[in-house]
Amino acid sequence: MQLPLGLDPGLPGDAYSYGTRSDGGVHGLVHTKPGIVELILDLAGYQSDRDLTSLRLLEPSCGVGAFLIPAVHRLMAAATRQGVSAKALSESILAFDIDPDHVDATRNAILEVLLLHKVPKKLGKELTSKWVQQGDFLLAGGITSFDVIVGNPPYIRIEQLSPALQAEYRNLFATIYDRADLYVAFIEKSLHLLSRKGVLGFICADRWTLNKYGAPLRELITGNFEVRTYIDLHHASPFESDVIAYPSIFVIGREHLNQPTRVASMTTAKPADMSAALLAKDSSASLFPGISVVRFGTWFTGDEPWVISSPEQLSALRSLEERFPLLEHNETASVRIGVATGNDKVYIVPAGIDIEADRLVPLVMRDDINDGKIRQATRFIINTFEDGSGIVDLANYPRLRKYLNSHELELRQRHVAKKNKAGWFRTIDRVYPDLVSKPKLLIPDIAGANEVVFDEGRFHPHHNLYYITSNSWDLEVLGGLLSSKVALFFVWSYAVKMRGGYLRFQAQYLRRIRVPKPNSLSKKLCTNIRTAFRSRDFKRLDQLAMEAYELTELPEFEFVDTRN
C-alpha cells in the first residue's frame, strides 16, 4: 500500500514506513538499541528460562527485526531445552510490516538465527514466511490473542495520512482523537489482542501520557488494564540515532495483579542493570547506580494525565491544585494561540508592500522577542476576512487581488483552499484586527522555561506564540506570576518534554496552571510583582510567587532556565 510521504523528521519507529522516497528507500526508520529490546522482552516476560513454546508473541511493527531477532533466539533456546521441535513453533510468533523490503530483510535475518539453531533451511523459510507478514497491522483481521506483545510503533501524525485512510482509522479506533499520533491506534489494537494473562511492552514517545490527544487511550488503559512498569528514558539514549521526542517504556498487563506500579528512570546505567533491578525479588535499585525506582501504590484514574514525577513533586502539585483555581476559572483569563496562515511566505509581508493598508495587520512573531521585549516587529499579516462576516471581496481591493493572484498556484495547493475553492486565498485562521489593541501576555511555544512577554496592545500574535488576555487581572501582575518558578512547575509537571530539556508551552498545559484569585493579593504584593516583572528580576519573582501561593518551599525540578 502506497501512502503519502510526511513523517516528522527524527521520530522513530522500528515500524512501518508510511511514506517512501522516489528511489524506493525507507523514510523515518530508527532502530531501537539491542539492550533496550532485551530489557523490554525481559519485562514482558519473554525470557528463555520460561516455557516460551506455549506462548504467542506479536510484533505489530517489526521494521527490520530489532525485536524479533532476539525473541527468536530466546524461543529457540527454550525449545531446545524443552525438547520441542521447531516445526511445532509455527504459531509462536506473528509480526507485521507494511514495507515489503522490511519484511524480506526480517525474514532473512530470522532465517540466519534459525540456521544457527540447527533448523533445516526449508523449515526455516516456512517459519519465517508464516511469522512475518507484509500488511497493515491496523487493518489486518482474523488475528487471535497473544500472550506477549512487544515493539516500537511508528510515530506519524494522523493528519499526515490520506483523508480516506484517516477516516478508516478513526472509524476503527476509538482512541484516535484530535491530532493523535498513529502509535495510539497501535497501542489500542495491541491491548485488545492481549490474552487473559497477556503482557504488552512498548517503547514509544511519551506525549500521549500527558497531552490532550492521549486522553481516550489513558482512559482505556486505566479502566481495563494494569500499568505494571513505566520507565522514563529522558536521560537515556534508547535509539541508534538521535530523536526529537522523549520516549518511555511501558509494560501493561490485562490481568490485575493489584501490585504497585514501578516507575523507573535510568541515566548512565545499562539496560541489563535496569532489567536486573526490576526483576529482582526485592526490586531494589540501590545496587545499580544510575537507576531510580519508585512505586506508585495507586495509578492515575480515568483520562487524567500521567504525571510521572517524584512523590514529593506529585504531592506538592496536588496540594496547589486543591488550593488554587485554574487560570481560566470563571473566565478571569483566556488562553489562545496566534494565527496560522498556511503559507507564511505569502501572508506575512513587510511594511511598504503594495497592498491596501486596511488589509494589513501588525504582527508579532517568535523571533521578534528578545530579552522579554518585543523588538523591531515590523511585519504585517494580510487579513483575508471582512470584520463580522466572511472572506474579503477581492473586487474591492485591486492591489490585494493582484498580489494574491501572483501566488494563486501555491495557495491553491493548501488543504484549506481545496476545501473552499471560492476562498482559495484565505488564511487557515481568521485574523482579528481588534485583538491588536488588546493588552496581552505572549508566551513562546517551545522554550526551556516560561518566557512571558507583555504586549500593551500593538500586535496580533503569530501561531508560534500563545497569548493570554484578561478583564480581571492586571496583566503585568499576572505576567509576573506566570514568569515564576511556581507557574513553571505546573507546566513542567504536565507538558511534553523535548530533547535538550525544552518544554512545550501549549494552551492545554498553560490552562493547567493554577493562580490565586485576582483580588486575593495585597496591593503591596501586586506592586512588587509588577516591578519585578518589568525589570525581569526572576529571582525576586520566584520569591514573590512563593508568597502569593503561600508556600514555604517547592520541590526541586530540572529545567533549562532560559528566562535570564
C-alpha positions in Angstrom: 0.0 0.0 0.0 1.5 3.3 -1.1 0.8 6.1 1.4 1.7 9.8 1.4 5.1 10.9 2.5 5.2 13.1 5.6 6.8 11.8 8.7 8.1 14.0 11.4 11.9 14.0 10.9 13.9 12.3 13.7 10.9 10.4 15.1 11.5 6.7 15.5 9.6 3.6 14.8 11.3 0.2 14.0 8.0 0.0 12.3 6.0 0.7 9.2 7.2 3.3 6.7 4.0 5.2 5.8 5.9 7.1 3.2 8.5 6.0 0.6 11.0 8.1 -1.3 11.1 8.1 -5.1 14.1 5.9 -5.1 12.3 3.3 -3.1 14.2 3.9 0.1 12.7 4.0 3.6 11.9 7.3 5.3 11.9 7.7 9.0 13.2 4.3 10.2 15.0 4.5 13.5 16.3 1.3 15.3 15.9 0.5 19.0 19.2 -0.4 20.7 19.6 -4.1 21.4 20.0 -3.6 25.2 16.6 -1.8 25.3 15.0 -4.6 23.2 16.3 -7.2 25.7 15.0 -5.1 28.6 11.5 -4.9 27.1 11.5 -8.7 26.4 12.5 -9.4 30.0 9.8 -7.1 31.5 7.2 -8.5 29.2 8.0 -12.0 30.5 9.6 -13.4 27.3 12.6 -14.9 29.0 14.4 -18.0 27.8 14.0 -19.8 31.1 10.2 -19.8 30.7 8.2 -22.2 28.6 8.1 -19.8 25.6 6.9 -22.6 23.3 3.5 -22.3 24.9 3.3 -18.6 24.4 2.4 -16.5 21.4 4.3 -13.3 20.7 3.2 -10.4 18.5 5.3 -7.6 17.0 2.9 -5.3 15.2 5.6 -3.1 13.5 8.7 -5.2 13.0 10.8 -3.0 10.8 14.0 -5.0 10.1 13.6 -7.3 13.1 15.0 -5.4 16.1 12.7 -7.2 18.4 12.1 -10.4 16.5 15.8 -11.5 16.2 16.5 -11.7 19.9 12.9 -13.1 20.5 13.6 -15.9 18.1 16.9 -16.6 19.8 15.1 -16.9 23.1 12.3 -19.0 21.7 14.8 -21.5 20.1 16.8 -21.7 23.3 13.6 -22.5 25.3 12.5 -25.1 22.6 15.9 -26.8 22.7 15.8 -27.0 26.5 12.3 -28.4 26.5 12.9 -30.8 23.6 10.2 -29.1 21.4 10.8 -29.3 17.6 11.0 -26.2 15.5 8.1 -27.5 13.4 5.8 -27.1 16.4 6.5 -23.4 16.7 4.6 -22.2 13.6 2.0 -20.3 15.8 4.6 -19.0 18.3 5.3 -15.6 16.6 3.4 -13.2 14.3 4.8 -9.9 13.1 3.7 -7.3 10.6 5.3 -4.6 8.5 3.8 -2.6 5.6 7.1 -2.3 3.7 8.0 -5.4 1.6 11.7 -4.6 1.9 11.4 -4.7 5.7 9.6 -8.0 5.5 12.3 -9.5 3.3 15.1 -8.2 5.5 13.5 -9.5 8.7 12.7 -12.9 7.2 16.3 -13.3 6.0 17.7 -12.2 9.4 15.4 -14.6 11.3 16.4 -17.4 8.9 20.0 -16.9 9.9 19.0 -17.3 13.5 17.1 -20.5 12.8 20.1 -21.9 10.9 22.3 -21.2 13.9 19.9 -23.3 16.0 20.2 -26.2 13.5 16.8 -25.7 12.0 16.7 -27.1 8.4 16.7 -24.3 5.8 13.4 -25.4 4.2 11.6 -25.5 7.5 13.3 -22.2 8.5 11.9 -20.5 5.3 8.4 -21.9 6.1 8.5 -20.5 9.6 9.8 -17.1 8.6 7.2 -16.8 5.9 4.4 -17.5 8.4 5.9 -15.5 11.2 6.5 -12.3 9.3 3.6 -10.9 7.3 3.5 -7.9 4.9 0.5 -5.8 5.5 -1.1 -3.0 7.6 -1.5 -4.3 11.1 -4.1 -1.8 11.9 -6.4 -3.1 9.1 -5.5 -6.8 9.5 -8.3 -9.1 10.5 -8.6 -12.6 11.9 -5.8 -12.1 14.5 -6.3 -14.1 17.7 -5.0 -13.3 21.1 -1.3 -13.1 22.2 0.5 -13.6 25.5 3.3 -11.2 24.8 3.2 -8.1 22.5 6.3 -6.0 22.1 7.6 -3.3 19.8 8.3 0.3 18.9 5.2 1.5 16.9 5.6 4.2 14.3 5.3 7.9 15.2 3.2 9.5 12.5 0.6 12.3 12.9 -2.8 11.1 11.8 -3.4 14.2 9.6 -0.3 13.3 7.5 -2.1 10.4 6.0 -4.6 10.5 3.2 -8.1 11.7 4.1 -9.6 8.2 3.2 -7.1 6.3 5.4 -7.6 8.8 8.2 -11.3 8.2 8.1 -10.9 4.5 8.1 -8.6 4.5 11.1 -10.8 6.9 13.0 -13.8 4.7 12.4 -11.9 1.6 13.7 -10.1 3.0 16.7 -11.9 5.0 19.5 -8.6 6.3 20.8 -7.7 8.3 17.7 -8.7 11.7 19.0 -7.9 15.2 17.9 -4.5 15.3 16.2 -3.4 11.9 17.6 -0.3 10.1 16.6 -0.7 6.8 14.8 1.1 4.9 17.6 -2.1 5.5 19.7 -4.0 3.1 17.4 -1.2 0.6 17.5 -1.4 0.6 21.3 -5.2 0.3 21.3 -5.3 -2.6 18.9 -2.4 -4.4 20.6 -4.1 -4.1 24.1 -7.3 -5.6 22.7 -5.3 -8.6 21.4 -3.8 -9.5 24.8 -4.7 -12.9 26.2 -6.2 -13.2 29.7 -2.8 -13.1 31.2 -1.1 -11.2 28.4 1.5 -8.5 28.7 2.4 -5.6 26.4 5.8 -4.0 26.4 6.3 -1.0 24.1 8.9 1.8 23.8 7.2 4.8 22.5 7.1 8.6 22.6 5.6 9.7 25.9 3.4 12.5 24.6 0.2 10.6 24.9 0.7 10.1 28.6 0.2 13.8 29.2 -1.4 15.6 26.3 -5.0 16.1 25.1 -5.0 13.5 22.3 -3.8 10.8 24.6 -6.9 11.1 26.9 -9.0 8.4 25.4 -6.1 5.9 25.4 -5.3 6.7 29.0 -8.9 6.1 29.9 -8.9 2.8 28.1 -5.9 1.6 29.9 -6.8 2.7 33.4 -10.3 1.3 33.1 -9.4 -2.1 31.6 -5.7 -2.9 32.1 -2.9 -2.6 34.7 0.2 -0.5 34.2 2.9 -2.6 35.8 6.1 -0.8 34.9 6.8 2.7 33.4 10.4 3.6 32.6 11.3 7.3 31.9 14.1 7.5 29.3 14.5 11.2 29.2 18.2 10.8 30.3 18.9 7.7 28.2 19.6 7.1 24.5 17.4 4.1 23.6 17.7 4.5 19.8 20.6 4.1 17.4 20.2 7.7 16.3 19.0 10.9 18.0 15.3 11.7 18.0 13.3 14.8 18.9 10.6 13.2 21.2 11.4 11.7 24.5 10.5 8.0 24.7 9.4 5.8 27.5 8.9 2.1 28.1 5.6 0.9 29.5 4.6 -2.6 30.4 0.8 -3.2 30.7 -1.0 -6.4 31.6 -4.6 -7.4 31.1 -4.8 -9.2 34.4 -5.0 -7.1 37.5 -2.3 -8.3 40.0 -3.1 -5.3 42.4 0.6 -4.6 42.8 2.2 -1.1 42.9 3.3 0.3 39.6 7.0 0.6 39.3 8.1 3.9 37.9 11.8 3.9 37.0 14.4 6.1 35.3 17.9 5.4 34.1 20.8 7.7 33.2 24.2 6.1 33.0 23.0 2.6 33.8 22.9 -0.2 31.2 19.5 -1.7 30.3 20.6 -5.0 31.6 21.1 -3.4 35.1 17.6 -2.0 34.8 16.2 -5.4 34.0 18.1 -6.9 36.9 16.8 -4.2 39.3 13.2 -4.5 38.2 13.2 -8.3 38.1 14.9 -8.8 41.5 12.7 -10.2 44.1 13.0 -7.1 46.3 13.0 -4.8 43.2 15.8 -2.8 44.8 17.6 -0.4 42.6 20.1 0.6 45.3 22.7 -1.8 43.9 22.6 -0.3 40.5 24.0 3.3 40.2 22.2 5.4 37.6 18.8 3.7 38.3 15.8 5.1 40.2 12.7 3.0 41.1 9.6 4.5 42.8 6.5 2.5 43.5 3.1 4.1 42.9 0.6 2.5 45.2 -2.3 3.8 43.2 -2.1 4.7 39.5 -4.0 7.5 37.8 -7.7 7.2 37.0 -9.9 8.0 34.0 -8.2 10.1 31.4 -6.2 12.2 33.8 -2.6 12.9 32.7 0.1 10.6 34.0 2.3 13.0 35.9 5.4 10.9 36.3 7.4 12.6 39.0 8.7 12.0 42.5 6.2 11.5 45.3 7.3 14.9 46.7 6.7 16.7 43.4 3.3 15.0 42.9 2.2 15.8 46.5 3.1 19.5 46.0 1.3 19.6 42.7 -1.9 18.1 44.1 -1.7 20.5 47.1 -1.5 23.5 44.8 -4.3 22.2 42.7 -6.6 21.8 45.7 -5.9 25.3 46.9 -6.0 27.5 43.8 -8.3 27.8 40.8 -7.3 27.2 37.2 -6.0 30.2 35.2 -9.2 30.3 33.1 -11.5 29.7 36.1 -14.7 31.8 35.9 -13.3 33.4 32.7 -10.9 35.5 34.6 -8.4 34.9 31.8 -8.3 33.4 28.3 -5.5 31.3 26.7 -5.4 31.2 22.9 -2.9 30.6 20.1 -1.9 33.1 17.4 -2.9 33.0 13.8 -1.8 30.2 11.4 -1.8 31.2 7.7 -1.0 28.1 5.7 1.8 29.9 3.9 3.7 32.5 5.9 5.9 33.4 3.0 2.9 34.8 1.2 0.7 36.2 4.0 3.4 37.8 6.2 4.7 40.8 4.4 7.0 43.8 5.1 5.9 47.4 5.5 5.6 49.3 2.3 4.2 46.4 0.3 1.7 47.5 -2.4 -1.5 46.3 -0.7 -4.3 48.3 0.7 -3.4 49.5 4.2 -6.7 48.3 5.9 -5.8 44.7 4.8 -2.6 44.8 6.8 -2.5 43.9 10.5 0.8 44.4 12.6 2.2 41.0 13.6 4.5 39.8 16.3 6.4 36.5 15.8 8.6 34.4 18.0 11.8 35.9 16.6 10.6 39.4 17.3 11.0 38.7 21.0 14.3 39.1 22.8 15.1 39.5 26.5 11.5 39.7 27.3 10.8 42.6 24.9 9.2 42.9 21.5 11.9 44.3 19.3 11.7 45.5 15.7 8.4 43.8 14.9 7.9 45.4 11.5 6.0 42.7 9.7 2.3 42.6 8.8 -0.2 39.8 8.2 -2.7 40.0 5.4 -6.3 40.0 6.6 -8.3 38.0 4.1 -11.6 38.4 6.1 -14.1 41.1 6.5 -14.9 42.2 10.0 -18.0 40.4 11.3 -18.5 38.4 8.0 -16.8 36.0 5.7 -13.9 36.3 3.3 -13.0 39.6 1.8 -14.4 40.6 -1.7 -11.2 40.9 -3.8 -13.1 43.1 -6.2 -13.0 45.9 -3.6 -9.2 45.5 -3.1 -7.5 45.6 -6.5 -3.9 45.7 -5.1 -4.6 42.8 -2.8 -6.2 40.9 -5.6 -3.1 41.4 -7.8 -0.8 40.3 -5.1 -2.8 37.1 -4.2 -3.3 36.3 -7.9 0.5 36.3 -8.3 0.7 33.5 -5.7 -2.5 31.7 -6.7 -0.9 28.4 -7.8 0.9 27.8 -4.5 -2.1 29.0 -2.4 -4.5 26.6 -4.1 -2.3 23.7 -3.1 -3.2 24.1 0.5 -5.7 21.9 2.2 -7.8 24.8 3.3 -8.0 26.0 -0.3 -9.1 22.6 -1.6 -11.9 22.5 0.9 -13.1 26.0 0.0 -12.3 26.7 -3.7 -14.1 30.1 -3.8 -12.0 31.2 -0.8 -8.7 29.8 -2.1 -6.9 32.9 -0.9 -8.0 32.8 2.7 -5.6 32.1 5.7 -6.2 29.0 7.7 -7.2 31.0 10.8 -9.2 34.2 10.9 -7.3 37.4 11.6 -8.9 39.6 14.3 -7.8 43.2 13.9 -9.5 44.1 17.3 -7.0 41.8 19.0 -4.2 44.1 18.2 -5.2 46.9 20.6 -5.9 44.5 23.5 -3.2 44.2 26.2 -1.9 40.6 26.2 0.7 38.3 27.5 2.8 36.4 24.9 4.3 33.0 25.6 6.5 31.2 23.0 5.6 27.6 22.3 8.9 25.9 22.8 11.3 27.1 25.5 13.3 25.9 28.4 11.3 28.0 30.9 8.4 30.4 31.0 9.3 33.4 28.8 6.3 35.7 29.3 6.2 39.0 27.4 3.8 41.9 27.8 2.3 43.5 24.8 0.4 46.6 25.8 -1.7 46.5 22.7 0.3 46.8 19.5 0.3 43.5 17.7 -1.5 40.4 16.5 0.3 37.2 17.6 1.6 34.6 15.1 0.8 30.9 15.7 4.2 30.2 17.3 3.0 32.3 20.2 0.3 31.7 22.7 -1.4 34.7 24.2 -3.4 35.4 27.4 -6.0 38.2 27.8 -7.9 39.1 30.9 -10.5 41.7 32.0 -9.9 40.7 35.7 -6.2 40.8 36.1 -3.6 43.5 35.9 -1.7 41.7 33.2 1.7 42.7 34.4 0.9 41.1 37.8 -0.4 38.0 36.1 2.7 38.0 33.8 4.9 38.2 36.9 3.2 35.2 38.5 3.3 33.2 35.2 7.0 34.1 34.9 7.8 32.5 38.2 9.2 29.0 39.1 5.9 28.2 40.7 3.9 28.6 37.4 6.7 26.8 35.6 6.2 23.8 38.0 2.7 23.3 36.7 3.8 23.3 33.1 6.8 21.2 33.8 4.6 18.6 35.5 2.2 18.3 32.6 4.0 19.4 29.4 5.7 17.2 26.8 9.4 17.4 27.3 11.6 17.8 24.3 15.2 16.8 23.6 17.6 19.2 25.5 15.1 19.7 28.3 12.9 22.1 26.5 9.1 22.2 27.1 6.0 22.7 25.0 4.1 25.7 26.4 0.9 24.8 24.6 -2.6 26.0 25.6 -3.5 22.6 27.0 -0.6 22.9 29.5 -0.9 26.7 30.2 -4.6 26.1 31.1 -3.5 23.7 33.9 -1.6 26.5 35.7 -3.3 27.4 39.0 -3.2 31.0 40.2 -4.5 32.9 43.2 -7.7 34.8 42.7 -7.0 38.3 41.3 -8.5 40.1 44.3 -6.7 37.9 46.9 -3.3 39.6 46.5 -2.4 42.7 48.5 -1.7 46.0 46.8 1.9 45.9 48.1 2.4 42.4 46.7 0.9 43.3 43.4 3.2 46.4 43.1 6.2 44.3 43.9 5.3 41.6 41.4 4.7 44.3 38.7 8.0 45.9 39.4 9.9 42.7 39.3 8.2 41.6 36.1 9.1 44.9 34.4 12.8 44.5 35.4 12.8 40.8 34.6 14.1 40.0 38.1 13.2 36.4 38.1 14.9 35.6 41.4 12.6 38.2 43.0 9.6 36.9 41.1 10.2 33.4 42.4 10.2 34.8 45.9 7.1 36.9 45.5 5.2 34.0 43.8 6.0 31.8 46.8 4.4 34.4 49.0 1.4 34.7 46.6 0.9 30.9 46.7 1.5 30.8 50.4 4.4 28.4 50.0 7.5 27.9 52.2 9.2 25.5 49.8 8.8 24.0 46.4 10.3 20.6 45.3 13.3 20.9 43.0 12.7 20.0 39.4 15.0 20.1 36.4 14.5 22.7 33.7 16.6 24.8 31.4 16.3 28.4 32.8 16.1 30.4 29.6 14.4 33.3 31.4 17.7 35.1 32.1 
